[in-house]
Amino acid sequence: MVPVRQDPERRLPILSAYLGHVHVADTQWYLNASPELMRESMRRLERHWENRS
């Protein structure tokens, strides 16, 4: 699980790859557009990586 205090921008490349974006800049708007959407995206990414083990 990602610590709450972790800077989301540090994990942006992972989210970008998960969403299938070619450029990290295509994902950047998630941080500004909707904090709730970003949290949900991170939860989904965490579940995805947890299920791979």
Secondary structure, DSSP 8 states (H G I E B T S, - for coil): ---TTS-GGGGHHHHHHHHT-SSTHHHHHHHHH-HHHHHHHHHHHHHHHHHT-
